[in-house]
Protein backbone atom coordinates (compact mmCIF):
# COMPACT_ATOMS: atom_id res chain seq x y z
CA UNK A 1 0.00 0.00 0.00
CA UNK A 2 1.40 3.36 -0.98
CA UNK A 3 0.91 6.14 1.53
CA UNK A 4 1.48 9.77 0.65
CA UNK A 5 1.40 13.04 2.51
CA UNK A 6 1.77 16.66 1.56
CA UNK A 7 5.06 18.44 2.18
CA UNK A 8 5.01 22.09 1.26
CA UNK A 9 3.47 22.24 -2.18
CA UNK A 10 4.47 18.72 -3.23
CA UNK A 11 3.53 15.17 -2.33
CA UNK A 12 6.05 12.70 -0.93
CA UNK A 13 5.82 8.93 -0.73
CA UNK A 14 6.10 7.34 2.70
CA UNK A 15 8.72 4.60 2.91
CA UNK A 16 7.67 1.08 3.87
CA UNK A 17 9.65 1.43 7.11
CA UNK A 18 7.87 4.67 8.00
CA UNK A 19 4.51 3.10 7.17
CA UNK A 20 5.30 0.19 9.53
CA UNK A 21 6.34 2.69 12.23
CA UNK A 22 3.05 4.57 11.77
CA UNK A 23 1.08 1.34 12.19
CA UNK A 24 3.04 0.30 15.28
CA UNK A 25 2.69 3.73 16.93
CA UNK A 26 -1.05 3.98 16.32
CA UNK A 27 -1.72 0.37 17.37
CA UNK A 28 0.26 0.88 20.58
CA UNK A 29 -1.53 4.12 21.37
CA UNK A 30 -4.94 2.56 20.70
CA UNK A 31 -4.16 -0.03 23.35
CA UNK A 32 -2.98 2.68 25.75
CA UNK A 33 -6.14 4.69 25.08
CA UNK A 34 -8.29 1.66 25.86
CA UNK A 35 -6.38 1.06 29.12
CA UNK A 36 -6.86 4.70 30.08
CA UNK A 37 -10.58 4.42 29.29
CA UNK A 38 -10.83 1.40 31.58
CA UNK A 39 -9.12 3.28 34.39
CA UNK A 40 -6.06 1.04 34.26
CA UNK A 41 -3.85 3.97 33.30
CA UNK A 42 -3.82 7.65 34.22
CA UNK A 43 -3.60 10.52 31.74
CA UNK A 44 -0.05 11.18 33.01
CA UNK A 45 0.96 7.56 32.32
CA UNK A 46 -0.62 7.87 28.88
CA UNK A 47 1.47 11.00 28.20
CA UNK A 48 4.63 9.16 29.26
CA UNK A 49 3.86 6.22 26.97
CA UNK A 50 3.03 8.58 24.11
CA UNK A 51 6.38 10.34 24.53
CA UNK A 52 8.29 7.06 24.61
CA UNK A 53 6.61 5.65 21.52
CA UNK A 54 6.76 8.91 19.53
CA UNK A 55 10.51 8.86 20.12
CA UNK A 56 10.74 5.18 19.16
CA UNK A 57 8.53 5.16 16.04
CA UNK A 58 8.88 8.82 14.91
CA UNK A 59 5.32 8.95 13.52
CA UNK A 60 4.51 11.57 10.94
CA UNK A 61 0.77 11.35 11.45
CA UNK A 62 0.88 11.67 15.25
CA UNK A 63 -0.81 15.07 15.08
CA UNK A 64 -4.07 13.24 14.31
CA UNK A 65 -4.01 12.08 17.93
CA UNK A 66 -3.42 15.45 19.58
CA UNK A 67 -6.63 15.41 21.58
CA UNK A 68 -7.60 12.19 23.38
CA UNK A 69 -9.84 12.41 26.37
CA UNK A 70 -8.58 15.82 27.44
CA UNK A 71 -4.97 14.91 26.64
CA UNK A 72 -3.03 17.20 24.33
CA UNK A 73 0.26 15.82 23.05
CA UNK A 74 3.30 18.06 23.18
CA UNK A 75 4.69 18.77 19.71
CA UNK A 76 7.86 16.92 18.78
CA UNK A 77 10.66 19.35 18.07
CA UNK A 78 12.69 16.85 16.08
CA UNK A 79 10.04 15.13 13.96
CA UNK A 80 11.49 14.29 10.51
CA UNK A 81 8.62 15.39 8.26
CA UNK A 82 10.79 16.85 5.54
CA UNK A 83 12.45 13.57 4.52
CA UNK A 84 11.34 11.80 1.37
CA UNK A 85 11.25 8.02 1.57
ZABAFI-630130 format. One record per atom (N, C-alpha, C): residue number from 0; residue in three letters; atom name; x, y, z. Coordinates in Angstrom, 3 decimals. Atoms other than C-alpha are relative to their C-alpha. Example, Ala and Ser with C-alpha at 12.3 -4.5 7.8 and 13.67 -1.06 7.14 Angstrom:
% residues 2
 pos code site     east    north       up
   0  Ala    N    0.890   -1.190    0.000
   0  Ala   CA   12.300   -4.500    7.800
   0  Ala    C    0.900    1.200    0.000
   1  Ser    N   -0.820   -1.190   -0.060
   1  Ser   CA   13.670   -1.060    7.140
   1  Ser    C   -0.770    1.090    0.730
END
This chain:
% residues 85
 pos code site     east    north       up
   0  Unk    N    0.837   -1.177    0.000
   0  Unk   CA    0.000    0.000    0.000
   0  Unk    C    0.881    1.239    0.000
   1  Unk    N   -0.743   -1.251    0.060
   1  Unk   CA    1.400    3.363   -0.978
   1  Unk    C   -0.710    1.048    0.847
   2  Unk    N    0.540   -1.068   -0.829
   2  Unk   CA    0.909    6.143    1.529
   2  Unk    C    0.721    1.271   -0.367
   3  Unk    N   -0.599   -1.275    0.382
   3  Unk   CA    1.482    9.766    0.648
   3  Unk    C   -0.479    1.087    0.942
   4  Unk    N    0.390   -1.158   -0.793
   4  Unk   CA    1.399   13.042    2.511
   4  Unk    C    0.569    1.242   -0.654
   5  Unk    N   -0.434   -1.257    0.603
   5  Unk   CA    1.770   16.660    1.560
   5  Unk    C    1.179    0.579    0.761
   6  Unk    N   -1.140   -0.713   -0.580
   6  Unk   CA    5.061   18.443    2.184
   6  Unk    C    0.144    1.279   -0.820
   7  Unk    N   -0.045   -1.257    0.740
   7  Unk   CA    5.009   22.090    1.261
   7  Unk    C   -1.033   -0.029   -1.098
   8  Unk    N    0.936    0.013    1.121
   8  Unk   CA    3.468   22.236   -2.178
   8  Unk    C    0.038   -1.318   -0.771
   9  Unk    N   -0.122    1.268    0.704
   9  Unk   CA    4.472   18.715   -3.229
   9  Unk    C   -0.536   -1.155    0.809
  10  Unk    N    0.440    1.219   -0.668
  10  Unk   CA    3.527   15.167   -2.333
  10  Unk    C    1.197   -0.933    0.066
  11  Unk    N   -1.113    0.930   -0.168
  11  Unk   CA    6.050   12.698   -0.926
  11  Unk    C   -0.543   -1.381    0.329
  12  Unk    N    0.388    1.372   -0.287
  12  Unk   CA    5.819    8.930   -0.727
  12  Unk    C    0.603   -0.414    1.330
  13  Unk    N   -0.470    0.505   -1.283
  13  Unk   CA    6.097    7.340    2.698
  13  Unk    C    0.717   -1.325   -0.243
  14  Unk    N   -0.737    1.257    0.153
  14  Unk   CA    8.719    4.596    2.913
  14  Unk    C   -0.739   -1.128    0.708
  15  Unk    N    0.613    1.172   -0.636
  15  Unk   CA    7.666    1.076    3.866
  15  Unk    C    0.341   -0.033    1.491
  16  Unk    N   -0.405   -0.033   -1.410
  16  Unk   CA    9.652    1.430    7.107
  16  Unk    C   -0.818    1.032    0.784
  17  Unk    N    0.781   -1.024   -0.683
  17  Unk   CA    7.870    4.673    7.998
  17  Unk    C   -1.456   -0.432    0.139
  18  Unk    N    1.368    0.495   -0.060
  18  Unk   CA    4.507    3.096    7.168
  18  Unk    C   -0.149   -1.018    1.136
  19  Unk    N    0.022    0.978   -1.096
  19  Unk   CA    5.301    0.191    9.532
  19  Unk    C    0.079    0.707    1.352
  20  Unk    N   -0.111   -0.771   -1.242
  20  Unk   CA    6.339    2.686   12.226
  20  Unk    C   -1.324    0.688    0.335
  21  Unk    N    1.311   -0.638   -0.217
  21  Unk   CA    3.047    4.568   11.770
  21  Unk    C   -0.986   -1.015    0.565
  22  Unk    N    0.929    1.035   -0.461
  22  Unk   CA    1.082    1.337   12.185
  22  Unk    C    0.303   -0.411    1.438
  23  Unk    N   -0.373    0.422   -1.349
  23  Unk   CA    3.035    0.304   15.282
  23  Unk    C   -0.343    1.075    1.035
  24  Unk    N    0.299   -1.092   -0.930
  24  Unk   CA    2.691    3.728   16.932
  24  Unk    C   -1.500    0.066    0.276
  25  Unk    N    1.437   -0.164   -0.175
  25  Unk   CA   -1.050    3.976   16.322
  25  Unk    C   -0.628   -1.216    0.670
  26  Unk    N    0.513    1.196   -0.677
  26  Unk   CA   -1.724    0.366   17.369
  26  Unk    C    0.325    0.050    1.494
  27  Unk    N   -0.427   -0.102   -1.398
  27  Unk   CA    0.257    0.884   20.578
  27  Unk    C   -0.835    1.031    0.748
  28  Unk    N    0.741   -1.058   -0.674
  28  Unk   CA   -1.529    4.119   21.367
  28  Unk    C   -1.490   -0.317    0.106
  29  Unk    N    1.388    0.445   -0.140
  29  Unk   CA   -4.945    2.563   20.701
  29  Unk    C   -0.163   -0.893    1.221
  30  Unk    N    0.027    0.845   -1.195
  30  Unk   CA   -4.163   -0.033   23.355
  30  Unk    C    0.097    0.865    1.251
  31  Unk    N   -0.161   -0.888   -1.155
  31  Unk   CA   -2.979    2.679   25.750
  31  Unk    C   -1.275    0.804    0.256
  32  Unk    N    1.245   -0.754   -0.144
  32  Unk   CA   -6.143    4.693   25.081
  32  Unk    C   -1.080   -0.874    0.635
  33  Unk    N    0.985    0.915   -0.570
  33  Unk   CA   -8.293    1.657   25.861
  33  Unk    C    0.278   -0.233    1.487
  34  Unk    N   -0.358    0.184   -1.410
  34  Unk   CA   -6.385    1.064   29.115
  34  Unk    C   -0.357    1.234    0.823
  35  Unk    N    0.343   -1.222   -0.700
  35  Unk   CA   -6.857    4.696   30.077
  35  Unk    C   -1.520    0.098    0.167
  36  Unk    N    1.461   -0.010   -0.066
  36  Unk   CA  -10.579    4.418   29.289
  36  Unk    C   -0.555   -0.958    1.035
  37  Unk    N    0.418    0.978   -1.002
  37  Unk   CA  -10.827    1.396   31.582
  37  Unk    C    0.462    0.376    1.404
  38  Unk    N   -0.497   -0.430   -1.304
  38  Unk   CA   -9.123    3.284   34.388
  38  Unk    C    1.258   -0.723    0.440
  39  Unk    N   -1.211    0.741   -0.335
  39  Unk   CA   -6.060    1.035   34.257
  39  Unk    C    1.257    0.843   -0.178
  40  Unk    N   -1.126   -0.886    0.261
  40  Unk   CA   -3.851    3.970   33.296
  40  Unk    C   -0.484    1.436    0.187
  41  Unk    N    0.338   -1.412   -0.172
  41  Unk   CA   -3.823    7.646   34.219
  41  Unk    C    0.380    0.781   -1.257
  42  Unk    N   -0.355   -0.866    1.124
  42  Unk   CA   -3.596   10.517   31.744
  42  Unk    C    1.500    0.287   -0.002
  43  Unk    N   -1.454   -0.243   -0.089
  43  Unk   CA   -0.048   11.184   33.012
  43  Unk    C    0.777   -1.210   -0.521
  44  Unk    N   -0.659    1.209    0.514
  44  Unk   CA    0.961    7.561   32.324
  44  Unk    C   -0.164   -0.090   -1.519
  45  Unk    N    0.231   -0.015    1.437
  45  Unk   CA   -0.617    7.866   28.884
  45  Unk    C    0.970    0.962   -0.682
  46  Unk    N   -0.940   -0.987    0.568
  46  Unk   CA    1.473   10.997   28.202
  46  Unk    C    1.423   -0.555   -0.034
  47  Unk    N   -1.345    0.581   -0.037
  47  Unk   CA    4.626    9.165   29.261
  47  Unk    C    0.170   -1.052   -1.086
  48  Unk    N   -0.059    1.037    1.039
  48  Unk   CA    3.860    6.216   26.969
  48  Unk    C    0.018    0.643   -1.383
  49  Unk    N    0.036   -0.695    1.283
  49  Unk   CA    3.031    8.577   24.109
  49  Unk    C    1.374    0.571   -0.340
  50  Unk    N   -1.332   -0.575    0.223
  50  Unk   CA    6.377   10.343   24.525
  50  Unk    C    1.005   -1.087   -0.375
  51  Unk    N   -0.930    1.105    0.268
  51  Unk   CA    8.295    7.057   24.607
  51  Unk    C   -0.190   -0.539   -1.418
  52  Unk    N    0.235    0.614    1.300
  52  Unk   CA    6.612    5.647   21.517
  52  Unk    C    0.092    0.993   -1.154
  53  Unk    N   -0.275   -0.975    1.058
  53  Unk   CA    6.760    8.913   19.529
  53  Unk    C    1.495    0.057   -0.266
  54  Unk    N   -1.454    0.010    0.194
  54  Unk   CA   10.514    8.862   20.117
  54  Unk    C    0.464   -1.281   -0.681
  55  Unk    N   -0.403    1.276    0.591
  55  Unk   CA   10.744    5.184   19.164
  55  Unk    C   -0.421   -0.112   -1.471
  56  Unk    N    0.534    0.229    1.342
  56  Unk   CA    8.530    5.164   16.043
  56  Unk    C    0.039    1.228   -0.912
  57  Unk    N   -0.099   -1.238    0.785
  57  Unk   CA    8.876    8.824   14.910
  57  Unk    C   -1.172    0.157   -0.964
  58  Unk    N    1.147   -0.066    0.913
  58  Unk   CA    5.317    8.947   13.515
  58  Unk    C   -0.160    1.380   -0.624
  59  Unk    N    0.260   -1.240    0.710
  59  Unk   CA    4.506   11.575   10.942
  59  Unk    C   -1.437    0.438    0.245
  60  Unk    N    1.416   -0.291   -0.137
  60  Unk   CA    0.774   11.351   11.450
  60  Unk    C   -0.456    0.121    1.451
  61  Unk    N    0.378   -0.039   -1.416
  61  Unk   CA    0.879   11.669   15.251
  61  Unk    C   -0.906    1.171    0.325
  62  Unk    N    0.823   -1.168   -0.291
  62  Unk   CA   -0.814   15.067   15.081
  62  Unk    C   -1.489   -0.316   -0.088
  63  Unk    N    1.396    0.411    0.046
  63  Unk   CA   -4.068   13.241   14.308
  63  Unk    C   -0.498   -0.423    1.379
  64  Unk    N    0.354    0.439   -1.337
  64  Unk   CA   -4.007   12.085   17.934
  64  Unk    C    0.199    1.088    1.053
  65  Unk    N   -0.362   -1.035   -0.965
  65  Unk   CA   -3.424   15.452   19.579
  65  Unk    C   -0.980    0.135    1.147
  66  Unk    N    0.973   -0.134   -1.075
  66  Unk   CA   -6.633   15.412   21.585
  66  Unk    C   -0.648   -1.357    0.256
  67  Unk    N    0.605    1.274   -0.378
  67  Unk   CA   -7.598   12.186   23.376
  67  Unk    C   -0.444    0.135    1.450
  68  Unk    N    0.532   -0.042   -1.350
  68  Unk   CA   -9.842   12.415   26.369
  68  Unk    C    0.582    1.115    0.858
  69  Unk    N   -0.559   -1.107   -0.754
  69  Unk   CA   -8.578   15.820   27.435
  69  Unk    C    1.507    0.057   -0.023
  70  Unk    N   -1.467    0.038    0.090
  70  Unk   CA   -4.973   14.909   26.639
  70  Unk    C    0.445    0.703   -1.261
  71  Unk    N   -0.586   -0.673    1.167
  71  Unk   CA   -3.033   17.203   24.333
  71  Unk    C    1.478   -0.351   -0.045
  72  Unk    N   -1.397    0.405    0.155
  72  Unk   CA    0.256   15.820   23.046
  72  Unk    C    0.879    1.223   -0.195
  73  Unk    N   -0.977   -1.057    0.240
  73  Unk   CA    3.299   18.056   23.176
  73  Unk    C    0.581   -0.201   -1.393
  74  Unk    N   -0.580    0.159    1.341
  74  Unk   CA    4.687   18.770   19.705
  74  Unk    C    1.430   -0.527    0.089
  75  Unk    N   -1.367    0.528    0.041
  75  Unk   CA    7.863   16.916   18.779
  75  Unk    C    0.874    0.983   -0.741
  76  Unk    N   -0.888   -0.989    0.613
  76  Unk   CA   10.657   19.348   18.074
  76  Unk    C    0.836   -0.608   -1.116
  77  Unk    N   -0.921    0.596    0.965
  77  Unk   CA   12.692   16.854   16.076
  77  Unk    C   -0.679   -1.017   -0.916
  78  Unk    N    0.721    0.913    0.884
  78  Unk   CA   10.039   15.130   13.962
  78  Unk    C    0.502    0.192   -1.438
  79  Unk    N   -0.580   -0.055    1.343
  79  Unk   CA   11.489   14.290   10.507
  79  Unk    C   -1.076   -0.009   -1.067
  80  Unk    N    1.061   -0.018    1.005
  80  Unk   CA    8.620   15.387    8.263
  80  Unk    C    0.459    0.506   -1.351
  81  Unk    N   -0.461   -0.523    1.278
  81  Unk   CA   10.788   16.853    5.537
  81  Unk    C    0.837   -0.998   -0.790
  82  Unk    N   -0.752    1.028    0.704
  82  Unk   CA   12.447   13.566    4.516
  82  Unk    C   -0.907   -0.710   -1.003
  83  Unk    N    0.714    0.812    0.970
  83  Unk   CA   11.339   11.796    1.369
  83  Unk    C    0.465   -1.427    0.151
  84  Unk    N   -0.369    1.390   -0.210
  84  Unk   CA   11.246    8.023    1.572
  84  Unk    C   -0.213   -0.863   -1.142
END
